[in-house]
Amino acid sequence: SDNSMIRIFQNILSGFLQPFVPDVREKCVSVVKASVELFQKIRKELLPTPTRSHYTFNLRDLSKVFQGVC
C-alpha cells in the first residue's frame, strides 16, 4: 500500500539525512510522498503496450530512485 511504501522509504531517507542540517531533513516527508505519488501515477498512466513493452514499473524502480538519492 502507499502508506507502507511511504513508511519504508521515509525511514531509509531519514536515516541517510541525519548528518544534514535541519532544513534538509525536514524535506524528507515531502520527497517521499511526492515520489510515491509520482510512481503510482506512472504505473497507472504508462501502461505497457505491444510497442512499449518496457513500460512495466514495480517497486524496484522506486527503490532505485531512493538508492540514487542516498
mmJSON file of the N, C-alpha and C atoms, coordinates in Angstrom:
{"data_MODEL":{"atom_site":{
"group_PDB":["ATOM","ATOM","ATOM","ATOM","ATOM","ATOM","ATOM","ATOM","ATOM","ATOM","ATOM","ATOM","ATOM","ATOM","ATOM","ATOM","ATOM","ATOM","ATOM","ATOM","ATOM","ATOM","ATOM","ATOM","ATOM","ATOM","ATOM","ATOM","ATOM","ATOM","ATOM","ATOM","ATOM","ATOM","ATOM","ATOM","ATOM","ATOM","ATOM","ATOM","ATOM","ATOM","ATOM","ATOM","ATOM","ATOM","ATOM","ATOM","ATOM","ATOM","ATOM","ATOM","ATOM","ATOM","ATOM","ATOM","ATOM","ATOM","ATOM","ATOM","ATOM","ATOM","ATOM","ATOM","ATOM","ATOM","ATOM","ATOM","ATOM","ATOM","ATOM","ATOM","ATOM","ATOM","ATOM","ATOM","ATOM","ATOM","ATOM","ATOM","ATOM","ATOM","ATOM","ATOM","ATOM","ATOM","ATOM","ATOM","ATOM","ATOM","ATOM","ATOM","ATOM","ATOM","ATOM","ATOM","ATOM","ATOM","ATOM","ATOM","ATOM","ATOM","ATOM","ATOM","ATOM","ATOM","ATOM","ATOM","ATOM","ATOM","ATOM","ATOM","ATOM","ATOM","ATOM","ATOM","ATOM","ATOM","ATOM","ATOM","ATOM","ATOM","ATOM","ATOM","ATOM","ATOM","ATOM","ATOM","ATOM","ATOM","ATOM","ATOM","ATOM","ATOM","ATOM","ATOM","ATOM","ATOM","ATOM","ATOM","ATOM","ATOM","ATOM","ATOM","ATOM","ATOM","ATOM","ATOM","ATOM","ATOM","ATOM","ATOM","ATOM","ATOM","ATOM","ATOM","ATOM","ATOM","ATOM","ATOM","ATOM","ATOM","ATOM","ATOM","ATOM","ATOM","ATOM","ATOM","ATOM","ATOM","ATOM","ATOM","ATOM","ATOM","ATOM","ATOM","ATOM","ATOM","ATOM","ATOM","ATOM","ATOM","ATOM","ATOM","ATOM","ATOM","ATOM","ATOM","ATOM","ATOM","ATOM","ATOM","ATOM","ATOM","ATOM","ATOM","ATOM","ATOM","ATOM","ATOM","ATOM","ATOM","ATOM","ATOM","ATOM","ATOM","ATOM","ATOM","ATOM","ATOM"],
"id":[1,2,3,4,5,6,7,8,9,10,11,12,13,14,15,16,17,18,19,20,21,22,23,24,25,26,27,28,29,30,31,32,33,34,35,36,37,38,39,40,41,42,43,44,45,46,47,48,49,50,51,52,53,54,55,56,57,58,59,60,61,62,63,64,65,66,67,68,69,70,71,72,73,74,75,76,77,78,79,80,81,82,83,84,85,86,87,88,89,90,91,92,93,94,95,96,97,98,99,100,101,102,103,104,105,106,107,108,109,110,111,112,113,114,115,116,117,118,119,120,121,122,123,124,125,126,127,128,129,130,131,132,133,134,135,136,137,138,139,140,141,142,143,144,145,146,147,148,149,150,151,152,153,154,155,156,157,158,159,160,161,162,163,164,165,166,167,168,169,170,171,172,173,174,175,176,177,178,179,180,181,182,183,184,185,186,187,188,189,190,191,192,193,194,195,196,197,198,199,200,201,202,203,204,205,206,207,208,209,210],
"type_symbol":["N","C","C","N","C","C","N","C","C","N","C","C","N","C","C","N","C","C","N","C","C","N","C","C","N","C","C","N","C","C","N","C","C","N","C","C","N","C","C","N","C","C","N","C","C","N","C","C","N","C","C","N","C","C","N","C","C","N","C","C","N","C","C","N","C","C","N","C","C","N","C","C","N","C","C","N","C","C","N","C","C","N","C","C","N","C","C","N","C","C","N","C","C","N","C","C","N","C","C","N","C","C","N","C","C","N","C","C","N","C","C","N","C","C","N","C","C","N","C","C","N","C","C","N","C","C","N","C","C","N","C","C","N","C","C","N","C","C","N","C","C","N","C","C","N","C","C","N","C","C","N","C","C","N","C","C","N","C","C","N","C","C","N","C","C","N","C","C","N","C","C","N","C","C","N","C","C","N","C","C","N","C","C","N","C","C","N","C","C","N","C","C","N","C","C","N","C","C","N","C","C","N","C","C","N","C","C","N","C","C"],
"label_atom_id":["N","CA","C","N","CA","C","N","CA","C","N","CA","C","N","CA","C","N","CA","C","N","CA","C","N","CA","C","N","CA","C","N","CA","C","N","CA","C","N","CA","C","N","CA","C","N","CA","C","N","CA","C","N","CA","C","N","CA","C","N","CA","C","N","CA","C","N","CA","C","N","CA","C","N","CA","C","N","CA","C","N","CA","C","N","CA","C","N","CA","C","N","CA","C","N","CA","C","N","CA","C","N","CA","C","N","CA","C","N","CA","C","N","CA","C","N","CA","C","N","CA","C","N","CA","C","N","CA","C","N","CA","C","N","CA","C","N","CA","C","N","CA","C","N","CA","C","N","CA","C","N","CA","C","N","CA","C","N","CA","C","N","CA","C","N","CA","C","N","CA","C","N","CA","C","N","CA","C","N","CA","C","N","CA","C","N","CA","C","N","CA","C","N","CA","C","N","CA","C","N","CA","C","N","CA","C","N","CA","C","N","CA","C","N","CA","C","N","CA","C","N","CA","C","N","CA","C","N","CA","C","N","CA","C","N","CA","C","N","CA","C","N","CA","C"],
"label_alt_id":[null,null,null,null,null,null,null,null,null,null,null,null,null,null,null,null,null,null,null,null,null,null,null,null,null,null,null,null,null,null,null,null,null,null,null,null,null,null,null,null,null,null,null,null,null,null,null,null,null,null,null,null,null,null,null,null,null,null,null,null,null,null,null,null,null,null,null,null,null,null,null,null,null,null,null,null,null,null,null,null,null,null,null,null,null,null,null,null,null,null,null,null,null,null,null,null,null,null,null,null,null,null,null,null,null,null,null,null,null,null,null,null,null,null,null,null,null,null,null,null,null,null,null,null,null,null,null,null,null,null,null,null,null,null,null,null,null,null,null,null,null,null,null,null,null,null,null,null,null,null,null,null,null,null,null,null,null,null,null,null,null,null,null,null,null,null,null,null,null,null,null,null,null,null,null,null,null,null,null,null,null,null,null,null,null,null,null,null,null,null,null,null,null,null,null,null,null,null,null,null,null,null,null,null,null,null,null,null,null,null],
"label_comp_id":["SER","SER","SER","ASP","ASP","ASP","ASN","ASN","ASN","SER","SER","SER","MET","MET","MET","ILE","ILE","ILE","ARG","ARG","ARG","ILE","ILE","ILE","PHE","PHE","PHE","GLN","GLN","GLN","ASN","ASN","ASN","ILE","ILE","ILE","LEU","LEU","LEU","SER","SER","SER","GLY","GLY","GLY","PHE","PHE","PHE","LEU","LEU","LEU","GLN","GLN","GLN","PRO","PRO","PRO","PHE","PHE","PHE","VAL","VAL","VAL","PRO","PRO","PRO","ASP","ASP","ASP","VAL","VAL","VAL","ARG","ARG","ARG","GLU","GLU","GLU","LYS","LYS","LYS","CYS","CYS","CYS","VAL","VAL","VAL","SER","SER","SER","VAL","VAL","VAL","VAL","VAL","VAL","LYS","LYS","LYS","ALA","ALA","ALA","SER","SER","SER","VAL","VAL","VAL","GLU","GLU","GLU","LEU","LEU","LEU","PHE","PHE","PHE","GLN","GLN","GLN","LYS","LYS","LYS","ILE","ILE","ILE","ARG","ARG","ARG","LYS","LYS","LYS","GLU","GLU","GLU","LEU","LEU","LEU","LEU","LEU","LEU","PRO","PRO","PRO","THR","THR","THR","PRO","PRO","PRO","THR","THR","THR","ARG","ARG","ARG","SER","SER","SER","HIS","HIS","HIS","TYR","TYR","TYR","THR","THR","THR","PHE","PHE","PHE","ASN","ASN","ASN","LEU","LEU","LEU","ARG","ARG","ARG","ASP","ASP","ASP","LEU","LEU","LEU","SER","SER","SER","LYS","LYS","LYS","VAL","VAL","VAL","PHE","PHE","PHE","GLN","GLN","GLN","GLY","GLY","GLY","VAL","VAL","VAL","CYS","CYS","CYS"],
"label_asym_id":["A","A","A","A","A","A","A","A","A","A","A","A","A","A","A","A","A","A","A","A","A","A","A","A","A","A","A","A","A","A","A","A","A","A","A","A","A","A","A","A","A","A","A","A","A","A","A","A","A","A","A","A","A","A","A","A","A","A","A","A","A","A","A","A","A","A","A","A","A","A","A","A","A","A","A","A","A","A","A","A","A","A","A","A","A","A","A","A","A","A","A","A","A","A","A","A","A","A","A","A","A","A","A","A","A","A","A","A","A","A","A","A","A","A","A","A","A","A","A","A","A","A","A","A","A","A","A","A","A","A","A","A","A","A","A","A","A","A","A","A","A","A","A","A","A","A","A","A","A","A","A","A","A","A","A","A","A","A","A","A","A","A","A","A","A","A","A","A","A","A","A","A","A","A","A","A","A","A","A","A","A","A","A","A","A","A","A","A","A","A","A","A","A","A","A","A","A","A","A","A","A","A","A","A","A","A","A","A","A","A"],
"label_entity_id":["1","1","1","1","1","1","1","1","1","1","1","1","1","1","1","1","1","1","1","1","1","1","1","1","1","1","1","1","1","1","1","1","1","1","1","1","1","1","1","1","1","1","1","1","1","1","1","1","1","1","1","1","1","1","1","1","1","1","1","1","1","1","1","1","1","1","1","1","1","1","1","1","1","1","1","1","1","1","1","1","1","1","1","1","1","1","1","1","1","1","1","1","1","1","1","1","1","1","1","1","1","1","1","1","1","1","1","1","1","1","1","1","1","1","1","1","1","1","1","1","1","1","1","1","1","1","1","1","1","1","1","1","1","1","1","1","1","1","1","1","1","1","1","1","1","1","1","1","1","1","1","1","1","1","1","1","1","1","1","1","1","1","1","1","1","1","1","1","1","1","1","1","1","1","1","1","1","1","1","1","1","1","1","1","1","1","1","1","1","1","1","1","1","1","1","1","1","1","1","1","1","1","1","1","1","1","1","1","1","1"],
"label_seq_id":[1,1,1,2,2,2,3,3,3,4,4,4,5,5,5,6,6,6,7,7,7,8,8,8,9,9,9,10,10,10,11,11,11,12,12,12,13,13,13,14,14,14,15,15,15,16,16,16,17,17,17,18,18,18,19,19,19,20,20,20,21,21,21,22,22,22,23,23,23,24,24,24,25,25,25,26,26,26,27,27,27,28,28,28,29,29,29,30,30,30,31,31,31,32,32,32,33,33,33,34,34,34,35,35,35,36,36,36,37,37,37,38,38,38,39,39,39,40,40,40,41,41,41,42,42,42,43,43,43,44,44,44,45,45,45,46,46,46,47,47,47,48,48,48,49,49,49,50,50,50,51,51,51,52,52,52,53,53,53,54,54,54,55,55,55,56,56,56,57,57,57,58,58,58,59,59,59,60,60,60,61,61,61,62,62,62,63,63,63,64,64,64,65,65,65,66,66,66,67,67,67,68,68,68,69,69,69,70,70,70],
"pdbx_PDB_ins_code":[null,null,null,null,null,null,null,null,null,null,null,null,null,null,null,null,null,null,null,null,null,null,null,null,null,null,null,null,null,null,null,null,null,null,null,null,null,null,null,null,null,null,null,null,null,null,null,null,null,null,null,null,null,null,null,null,null,null,null,null,null,null,null,null,null,null,null,null,null,null,null,null,null,null,null,null,null,null,null,null,null,null,null,null,null,null,null,null,null,null,null,null,null,null,null,null,null,null,null,null,null,null,null,null,null,null,null,null,null,null,null,null,null,null,null,null,null,null,null,null,null,null,null,null,null,null,null,null,null,null,null,null,null,null,null,null,null,null,null,null,null,null,null,null,null,null,null,null,null,null,null,null,null,null,null,null,null,null,null,null,null,null,null,null,null,null,null,null,null,null,null,null,null,null,null,null,null,null,null,null,null,null,null,null,null,null,null,null,null,null,null,null,null,null,null,null,null,null,null,null,null,null,null,null,null,null,null,null,null,null],
"Cartn_x":[0.839,0.0,0.881,0.279,1.022,1.598,0.811,1.288,2.508,2.51,3.666,4.897,4.726,5.853,6.387,5.482,5.903,6.688,6.194,6.868,8.259,8.356,9.636,10.657,10.278,11.231,11.506,10.554,10.791,11.833,11.769,12.772,14.16,14.219,15.508,16.096,15.28,15.777,16.09,15.279,15.551,16.84,17.123,18.382,19.575,19.422,20.505,20.704,19.615,19.688,20.055,20.303,20.621,21.785,22.888,24.009,23.772,22.688,22.434,21.782,21.744,21.125,19.619,18.965,17.52,16.663,17.056,16.269,16.198,17.274,17.3,16.519,16.7,15.991,14.478,14.004,12.561,11.92,12.687,12.153,11.918,12.326,12.237,10.806,9.872,8.48,7.931,8.213,7.713,8.291,9.583,10.237,9.673,9.482,8.975,7.541,6.69,5.288,5.178,5.937,5.903,6.402,7.431,7.967,6.974,6.316,5.322,4.123,3.676,2.556,2.916,4.116,4.558,4.679,5.209,5.325,3.952,2.982,1.636,0.993,1.209,0.638,1.261,2.565,3.246,2.755,2.59,2.106,0.717,-0.127,-1.492,-1.581,-0.749,-0.879,0.036,1.206,2.136,2.073,0.975,0.757,1.52,1.974,2.7,1.769,2.289,1.583,2.541,2.07,2.997,4.202,4.015,5.137,5.973,5.411,6.125,6.111,6.614,6.578,7.507,8.42,9.341,8.673,7.405,6.685,6.097,6.929,6.494,7.235,6.502,7.099,6.746,7.715,7.463,8.197,8.117,8.695,10.21,10.828,12.278,12.652,11.821,12.094,12.057,11.102,11.025,12.2,12.604,13.742,15.034,15.142,16.331,16.409,15.262,15.245,15.876,15.465,15.997,17.44,17.799,19.188,20.065,19.559,20.29,20.403,19.367,19.4,20.397,20.403,21.317,22.725],
"Cartn_y":[-1.191,0.0,1.25,2.356,3.62,3.959,3.73,4.05,3.214,1.966,1.11,1.593,1.935,2.432,3.732,4.612,5.884,5.63,4.756,4.469,3.874,2.932,2.279,3.282,4.015,4.92,6.154,6.526,7.635,7.25,6.023,5.555,5.481,4.995,4.902,6.29,7.195,8.528,9.343,9.228,10.0,9.528,8.245,7.744,8.291,8.397,8.938,10.432,11.15,12.61,13.07,12.174,12.562,13.535,13.36,14.297,15.678,15.843,17.107,18.121,19.368,20.438,20.203,20.758,20.525,20.918,21.959,22.365,21.252,20.518,19.415,18.226,17.911,16.774,16.948,18.198,18.455,18.11,18.065,17.781,16.295,15.456,14.007,13.56,13.99,13.557,14.005,15.242,15.763,15.005,14.715,13.999,12.595,11.921,10.545,10.523,11.388,11.402,11.746,12.726,13.095,11.955,11.267,10.155,9.005,8.685,7.598,7.994,9.238,9.697,9.633,10.084,10.042,8.602,7.726,6.313,5.71,5.974,5.426,5.988,7.279,7.892,7.295,7.089,6.494,5.065,4.305,2.923,2.867,3.856,3.86,4.395,5.365,6.037,5.485,4.997,4.477,2.954,2.455,1.018,0.408,-0.827,-1.467,-1.772,-1.62,-1.962,-2.814,-3.413,-4.223,-3.419,-2.14,-1.334,-0.758,-0.735,-0.198,-1.218,-2.389,-3.45,-3.161,-2.207,-1.859,-0.985,-0.618,0.193,-0.71,-1.384,-2.17,-1.639,-1.092,-0.461,-1.255,-1.42,-2.11,-1.398,-1.958,-1.328,-1.182,-2.033,-1.928,-0.593,-0.115,1.165,2.314,2.284,3.321,3.215,2.015,1.856,2.358,2.237,2.742,4.269,4.931,6.386,6.758,6.085,6.402,5.945,4.886,4.462,5.531,6.127,7.206,8.448,8.762,9.917,9.692,8.493,8.191,7.997],
"Cartn_z":[0.0,0.0,0.0,-0.317,-0.344,1.025,2.069,3.415,3.793,3.395,3.674,2.93,1.647,0.874,1.463,1.854,2.449,3.728,4.564,5.837,5.603,4.684,4.407,3.867,2.832,2.199,3.058,3.876,4.794,5.843,6.333,7.294,6.66,5.439,4.748,4.523,3.987,3.662,4.913,5.938,7.156,7.821,7.752,8.28,7.515,6.194,5.377,5.63,5.899,6.044,7.451,8.378,9.758,9.864,9.133,9.301,8.673,7.935,7.252,8.192,7.744,8.532,8.614,9.633,9.807,8.601,7.882,6.709,5.669,5.512,4.545,5.092,6.367,6.978,6.935,7.014,7.0,5.666,4.615,3.268,3.036,3.958,3.793,3.495,4.309,4.146,2.798,2.411,1.138,-0.047,0.01,-1.087,-1.222,-0.115,-0.152,-0.66,-0.133,-0.578,-2.046,-2.509,-3.925,-4.809,-4.366,-5.151,-5.256,-4.159,-4.177,-5.04,-4.936,-5.772,-7.251,-7.588,-8.976,-9.465,-8.646,-9.002,-9.289,-8.432,-8.637,-9.903,-10.151,-11.354,-12.609,-12.59,-13.736,-13.969,-12.891,-13.043,-13.653,-13.344,-13.867,-15.282,-15.623,-16.918,-18.004,-17.649,-18.641,-18.662,-19.178,-19.234,-20.404,-20.253,-21.359,-22.532,-23.718,-24.956,-25.782,-26.862,-27.676,-28.193,-28.47,-28.957,-27.82,-26.619,-25.449,-24.321,-24.601,-23.593,-22.416,-22.57,-21.482,-20.424,-20.617,-19.629,-18.54,-17.839,-16.691,-15.473,-14.541,-13.379,-12.131,-11.243,-9.997,-8.868,-7.693,-6.508,-6.622,-7.394,-7.582,-8.229,-9.149,-9.801,-8.797,-7.895,-6.869,-5.912,-5.578,-4.669,-5.31,-6.625,-7.325,-7.248,-7.205,-7.038,-5.705,-4.644,-3.325,-3.18,-3.86,-3.837,-4.499,-5.558,-6.223,-5.351,-4.596,-3.721,-2.597,-2.055,-0.938,-1.432],
"occupancy":[1.0,1.0,1.0,1.0,1.0,1.0,1.0,1.0,1.0,1.0,1.0,1.0,1.0,1.0,1.0,1.0,1.0,1.0,1.0,1.0,1.0,1.0,1.0,1.0,1.0,1.0,1.0,1.0,1.0,1.0,1.0,1.0,1.0,1.0,1.0,1.0,1.0,1.0,1.0,1.0,1.0,1.0,1.0,1.0,1.0,1.0,1.0,1.0,1.0,1.0,1.0,1.0,1.0,1.0,1.0,1.0,1.0,1.0,1.0,1.0,1.0,1.0,1.0,1.0,1.0,1.0,1.0,1.0,1.0,1.0,1.0,1.0,1.0,1.0,1.0,1.0,1.0,1.0,1.0,1.0,1.0,1.0,1.0,1.0,1.0,1.0,1.0,1.0,1.0,1.0,1.0,1.0,1.0,1.0,1.0,1.0,1.0,1.0,1.0,1.0,1.0,1.0,1.0,1.0,1.0,1.0,1.0,1.0,1.0,1.0,1.0,1.0,1.0,1.0,1.0,1.0,1.0,1.0,1.0,1.0,1.0,1.0,1.0,1.0,1.0,1.0,1.0,1.0,1.0,1.0,1.0,1.0,1.0,1.0,1.0,1.0,1.0,1.0,1.0,1.0,1.0,1.0,1.0,1.0,1.0,1.0,1.0,1.0,1.0,1.0,1.0,1.0,1.0,1.0,1.0,1.0,1.0,1.0,1.0,1.0,1.0,1.0,1.0,1.0,1.0,1.0,1.0,1.0,1.0,1.0,1.0,1.0,1.0,1.0,1.0,1.0,1.0,1.0,1.0,1.0,1.0,1.0,1.0,1.0,1.0,1.0,1.0,1.0,1.0,1.0,1.0,1.0,1.0,1.0,1.0,1.0,1.0,1.0,1.0,1.0,1.0,1.0,1.0,1.0,1.0,1.0,1.0,1.0,1.0,1.0],
"B_iso_or_equiv":[0.0,0.0,0.0,0.0,0.0,0.0,0.0,0.0,0.0,0.0,0.0,0.0,0.0,0.0,0.0,0.0,0.0,0.0,0.0,0.0,0.0,0.0,0.0,0.0,0.0,0.0,0.0,0.0,0.0,0.0,0.0,0.0,0.0,0.0,0.0,0.0,0.0,0.0,0.0,0.0,0.0,0.0,0.0,0.0,0.0,0.0,0.0,0.0,0.0,0.0,0.0,0.0,0.0,0.0,0.0,0.0,0.0,0.0,0.0,0.0,0.0,0.0,0.0,0.0,0.0,0.0,0.0,0.0,0.0,0.0,0.0,0.0,0.0,0.0,0.0,0.0,0.0,0.0,0.0,0.0,0.0,0.0,0.0,0.0,0.0,0.0,0.0,0.0,0.0,0.0,0.0,0.0,0.0,0.0,0.0,0.0,0.0,0.0,0.0,0.0,0.0,0.0,0.0,0.0,0.0,0.0,0.0,0.0,0.0,0.0,0.0,0.0,0.0,0.0,0.0,0.0,0.0,0.0,0.0,0.0,0.0,0.0,0.0,0.0,0.0,0.0,0.0,0.0,0.0,0.0,0.0,0.0,0.0,0.0,0.0,0.0,0.0,0.0,0.0,0.0,0.0,0.0,0.0,0.0,0.0,0.0,0.0,0.0,0.0,0.0,0.0,0.0,0.0,0.0,0.0,0.0,0.0,0.0,0.0,0.0,0.0,0.0,0.0,0.0,0.0,0.0,0.0,0.0,0.0,0.0,0.0,0.0,0.0,0.0,0.0,0.0,0.0,0.0,0.0,0.0,0.0,0.0,0.0,0.0,0.0,0.0,0.0,0.0,0.0,0.0,0.0,0.0,0.0,0.0,0.0,0.0,0.0,0.0,0.0,0.0,0.0,0.0,0.0,0.0,0.0,0.0,0.0,0.0,0.0,0.0],
"pdbx_formal_charge":[null,null,null,null,null,null,null,null,null,null,null,null,null,null,null,null,null,null,null,null,null,null,null,null,null,null,null,null,null,null,null,null,null,null,null,null,null,null,null,null,null,null,null,null,null,null,null,null,null,null,null,null,null,null,null,null,null,null,null,null,null,null,null,null,null,null,null,null,null,null,null,null,null,null,null,null,null,null,null,null,null,null,null,null,null,null,null,null,null,null,null,null,null,null,null,null,null,null,null,null,null,null,null,null,null,null,null,null,null,null,null,null,null,null,null,null,null,null,null,null,null,null,null,null,null,null,null,null,null,null,null,null,null,null,null,null,null,null,null,null,null,null,null,null,null,null,null,null,null,null,null,null,null,null,null,null,null,null,null,null,null,null,null,null,null,null,null,null,null,null,null,null,null,null,null,null,null,null,null,null,null,null,null,null,null,null,null,null,null,null,null,null,null,null,null,null,null,null,null,null,null,null,null,null,null,null,null,null,null,null],
"auth_seq_id":[1,1,1,2,2,2,3,3,3,4,4,4,5,5,5,6,6,6,7,7,7,8,8,8,9,9,9,10,10,10,11,11,11,12,12,12,13,13,13,14,14,14,15,15,15,16,16,16,17,17,17,18,18,18,19,19,19,20,20,20,21,21,21,22,22,22,23,23,23,24,24,24,25,25,25,26,26,26,27,27,27,28,28,28,29,29,29,30,30,30,31,31,31,32,32,32,33,33,33,34,34,34,35,35,35,36,36,36,37,37,37,38,38,38,39,39,39,40,40,40,41,41,41,42,42,42,43,43,43,44,44,44,45,45,45,46,46,46,47,47,47,48,48,48,49,49,49,50,50,50,51,51,51,52,52,52,53,53,53,54,54,54,55,55,55,56,56,56,57,57,57,58,58,58,59,59,59,60,60,60,61,61,61,62,62,62,63,63,63,64,64,64,65,65,65,66,66,66,67,67,67,68,68,68,69,69,69,70,70,70],
"auth_comp_id":["SER","SER","SER","ASP","ASP","ASP","ASN","ASN","ASN","SER","SER","SER","MET","MET","MET","ILE","ILE","ILE","ARG","ARG","ARG","ILE","ILE","ILE","PHE","PHE","PHE","GLN","GLN","GLN","ASN","ASN","ASN","ILE","ILE","ILE","LEU","LEU","LEU","SER","SER","SER","GLY","GLY","GLY","PHE","PHE","PHE","LEU","LEU","LEU","GLN","GLN","GLN","PRO","PRO","PRO","PHE","PHE","PHE","VAL","VAL","VAL","PRO","PRO","PRO","ASP","ASP","ASP","VAL","VAL","VAL","ARG","ARG","ARG","GLU","GLU","GLU","LYS","LYS","LYS","CYS","CYS","CYS","VAL","VAL","VAL","SER","SER","SER","VAL","VAL","VAL","VAL","VAL","VAL","LYS","LYS","LYS","ALA","ALA","ALA","SER","SER","SER","VAL","VAL","VAL","GLU","GLU","GLU","LEU","LEU","LEU","PHE","PHE","PHE","GLN","GLN","GLN","LYS","LYS","LYS","ILE","ILE","ILE","ARG","ARG","ARG","LYS","LYS","LYS","GLU","GLU","GLU","LEU","LEU","LEU","LEU","LEU","LEU","PRO","PRO","PRO","THR","THR","THR","PRO","PRO","PRO","THR","THR","THR","ARG","ARG","ARG","SER","SER","SER","HIS","HIS","HIS","TYR","TYR","TYR","THR","THR","THR","PHE","PHE","PHE","ASN","ASN","ASN","LEU","LEU","LEU","ARG","ARG","ARG","ASP","ASP","ASP","LEU","LEU","LEU","SER","SER","SER","LYS","LYS","LYS","VAL","VAL","VAL","PHE","PHE","PHE","GLN","GLN","GLN","GLY","GLY","GLY","VAL","VAL","VAL","CYS","CYS","CYS"],
"auth_asym_id":["A","A","A","A","A","A","A","A","A","A","A","A","A","A","A","A","A","A","A","A","A","A","A","A","A","A","A","A","A","A","A","A","A","A","A","A","A","A","A","A","A","A","A","A","A","A","A","A","A","A","A","A","A","A","A","A","A","A","A","A","A","A","A","A","A","A","A","A","A","A","A","A","A","A","A","A","A","A","A","A","A","A","A","A","A","A","A","A","A","A","A","A","A","A","A","A","A","A","A","A","A","A","A","A","A","A","A","A","A","A","A","A","A","A","A","A","A","A","A","A","A","A","A","A","A","A","A","A","A","A","A","A","A","A","A","A","A","A","A","A","A","A","A","A","A","A","A","A","A","A","A","A","A","A","A","A","A","A","A","A","A","A","A","A","A","A","A","A","A","A","A","A","A","A","A","A","A","A","A","A","A","A","A","A","A","A","A","A","A","A","A","A","A","A","A","A","A","A","A","A","A","A","A","A","A","A","A","A","A","A"],
"auth_atom_id":["N","CA","C","N","CA","C","N","CA","C","N","CA","C","N","CA","C","N","CA","C","N","CA","C","N","CA","C","N","CA","C","N","CA","C","N","CA","C","N","CA","C","N","CA","C","N","CA","C","N","CA","C","N","CA","C","N","CA","C","N","CA","C","N","CA","C","N","CA","C","N","CA","C","N","CA","C","N","CA","C","N","CA","C","N","CA","C","N","CA","C","N","CA","C","N","CA","C","N","CA","C","N","CA","C","N","CA","C","N","CA","C","N","CA","C","N","CA","C","N","CA","C","N","CA","C","N","CA","C","N","CA","C","N","CA","C","N","CA","C","N","CA","C","N","CA","C","N","CA","C","N","CA","C","N","CA","C","N","CA","C","N","CA","C","N","CA","C","N","CA","C","N","CA","C","N","CA","C","N","CA","C","N","CA","C","N","CA","C","N","CA","C","N","CA","C","N","CA","C","N","CA","C","N","CA","C","N","CA","C","N","CA","C","N","CA","C","N","CA","C","N","CA","C","N","CA","C","N","CA","C","N","CA","C","N","CA","C","N","CA","C","N","CA","C"],
"pdbx_PDB_model_num":[1,1,1,1,1,1,1,1,1,1,1,1,1,1,1,1,1,1,1,1,1,1,1,1,1,1,1,1,1,1,1,1,1,1,1,1,1,1,1,1,1,1,1,1,1,1,1,1,1,1,1,1,1,1,1,1,1,1,1,1,1,1,1,1,1,1,1,1,1,1,1,1,1,1,1,1,1,1,1,1,1,1,1,1,1,1,1,1,1,1,1,1,1,1,1,1,1,1,1,1,1,1,1,1,1,1,1,1,1,1,1,1,1,1,1,1,1,1,1,1,1,1,1,1,1,1,1,1,1,1,1,1,1,1,1,1,1,1,1,1,1,1,1,1,1,1,1,1,1,1,1,1,1,1,1,1,1,1,1,1,1,1,1,1,1,1,1,1,1,1,1,1,1,1,1,1,1,1,1,1,1,1,1,1,1,1,1,1,1,1,1,1,1,1,1,1,1,1,1,1,1,1,1,1,1,1,1,1,1,1]
}}}
